């Protein structure tokens, strides 16, 4: 157990939010004198001054959620929770909408540019963080993810006791997902069609590409409206590979409008909030594994 001087009372640290989901690290074998020494070496991109400030503000905790002091000794195997922070994080000027909330599920309509959960340079500007603050839930867990650039429906689990039942909907492909996209016309192709291919990682690390090999991805593609300068497509992914819809549409010859990654990677610039990716997670339908009732959710957003 931590010694008395290595743990501070939570009531003495007023700015630790119970709605924040911390990151976790298990301390490996090593000769560090304190947990602070380890964190400084493990994450060299964060200065020692910033780590010490996090300790002082209660943003480093042990595995039981108890705030750790800067002097907390290093113990191999110990679990440490820390709350990630990004300085000068840009505010996403769009709001999420809660479409449904009960004891087991929260369904939210995510705007473009908002990440689903903390990762990389996004911590506060995430759907998970915003919902946690609004609803006061500390156990919210996304049941699936959509790209930060994509808008639309995201399901969250509320209770750990029912979480696996809802996660199985995605594992067993017992949930119907329908997306909407705007892209260039493809008059030379017959619709509807099914795109099957092998999608693998590319360079840089966040890109994907089609490759030779047995198909590991499948998308149903149809046209729902032929507009003057683009077509509106309905996309129904059977599998859930990273960037699958964006890769498949680019491979068909109609990359989704405003896609900065496919088919070619655009120079990295700040988000242009006036040019969102024209991709929307439109609807979700499934048989509820707890109640057995049919559930159907429809986004209120438009492209």
VENNOR-V438764 format. One record per backbone hydrogen bond with DSSP energy under -0.5 kcal/mol. CO is the residue of the C=O (numbers start at 1). NH is the residue of the N-H. E is the energy in kcal/mol with one decimal. If there is no record, write none. Layout:
{{CO	NH	E} {CO	NH	E}}
This chain:
{{3	6	-1.6} {4	7	-0.8} {6	69	-2.4} {8	67	-0.5} {9	12	-1.6} {10	13	-1.8} {12	14	-0.5} {13	16	-1.2} {15	17	-0.7} {17	20	-1.3} {20	22	-0.7} {23	82	-2.1} {25	27	-0.5} {25	80	-2.9} {27	77	-3.4} {33	74	-1.8} {34	38	-1.7} {35	39	-2.5} {36	40	-2.1} {37	41	-1.6} {38	42	-3.1} {39	43	-2.2} {41	44	-0.5} {43	46	-2.0} {45	47	-0.5} {47	51	-2.1} {48	52	-2.8} {49	53	-1.8} {50	54	-1.9} {51	55	-2.3} {52	56	-2.3} {53	57	-1.6} {54	59	-3.1} {55	58	-1.8} {59	83	-2.3} {60	68	-2.7} {61	81	-3.0} {62	65	-2.1} {66	62	-2.5} {67	8	-2.0} {69	72	-2.0} {70	36	-0.5} {72	35	-2.3} {75	78	-2.0} {78	27	-3.0} {79	63	-0.8} {80	25	-2.3} {81	61	-3.3} {82	23	-2.8} {82	84	-0.7} {86	89	-0.8} {91	93	-0.7} {92	94	-0.7} {97	99	-0.7} {97	109	-3.2} {100	107	-2.7} {104	158	-2.4} {105	102	-2.5} {106	108	-0.5} {106	156	-2.7} {107	99	-2.6} {107	100	-1.5} {108	110	-0.7} {108	154	-2.0} {109	97	-1.6} {110	152	-2.8} {111	114	-1.2} {113	115	-0.6} {115	127	-3.1} {116	128	-2.3} {119	122	-2.3} {121	123	-0.6} {122	119	-2.3} {124	126	-2.2} {125	115	-1.0} {126	130	-2.1} {127	131	-2.8} {128	132	-2.3} {129	133	-1.9} {130	134	-2.3} {131	135	-3.0} {132	136	-1.8} {141	157	-3.3} {147	150	-0.9} {148	113	-1.4} {151	281	-3.3} {152	110	-3.4} {154	108	-2.4} {155	143	-2.8} {155	144	-0.7} {156	106	-2.0} {157	141	-1.8} {159	162	-0.9} {159	163	-0.8} {160	163	-0.6} {160	164	-0.6} {162	166	-1.4} {163	167	-2.6} {164	168	-2.0} {166	169	-0.9} {166	170	-0.6} {167	170	-0.9} {167	171	-2.1} {168	172	-2.8} {169	174	-2.9} {170	173	-0.8} {174	287	-0.5} {175	177	-0.6} {176	285	-1.8} {178	282	-1.0} {178	283	-2.1} {179	235	-2.3} {180	280	-2.7} {181	233	-3.3} {182	257	-2.5} {183	231	-3.1} {186	189	-1.7} {193	221	-3.1} {194	196	-0.6} {195	219	-2.0} {197	199	-0.7} {197	216	-1.9} {197	217	-1.4} {198	200	-0.5} {198	211	-2.7} {200	209	-2.5} {204	207	-2.4} {207	202	-2.5} {209	200	-2.9} {211	198	-0.7} {217	197	-1.5} {218	238	-2.8} {218	239	-1.3} {219	195	-2.8} {220	236	-2.6} {221	192	-0.6} {221	193	-2.5} {222	224	-0.5} {222	234	-2.6} {225	227	-0.8} {225	232	-3.3} {230	227	-1.7} {231	183	-2.0} {231	233	-0.6} {232	224	-2.8} {232	225	-1.3} {233	181	-2.1} {233	235	-0.5} {234	222	-2.2} {235	179	-3.3} {235	237	-0.5} {236	220	-2.6} {241	244	-2.0} {243	247	-2.7} {244	248	-2.7} {245	249	-2.3} {246	250	-1.9} {247	251	-2.3} {248	252	-1.7} {249	253	-0.6} {249	254	-2.5} {250	253	-0.9} {255	184	-0.6} {256	259	-1.6} {257	278	-2.3} {258	260	-0.7} {260	266	-3.2} {264	266	-0.5} {271	273	-0.8} {272	275	-2.3} {277	279	-2.1} {278	182	-1.8} {279	151	-1.9} {280	180	-2.6} {280	282	-1.3} {281	153	-1.9} {282	299	-3.2} {283	178	-2.2} {284	297	-2.8} {285	176	-3.1} {286	288	-0.6} {286	295	-3.1} {288	292	-2.2} {293	288	-3.3} {295	286	-2.2} {297	284	-2.1}}
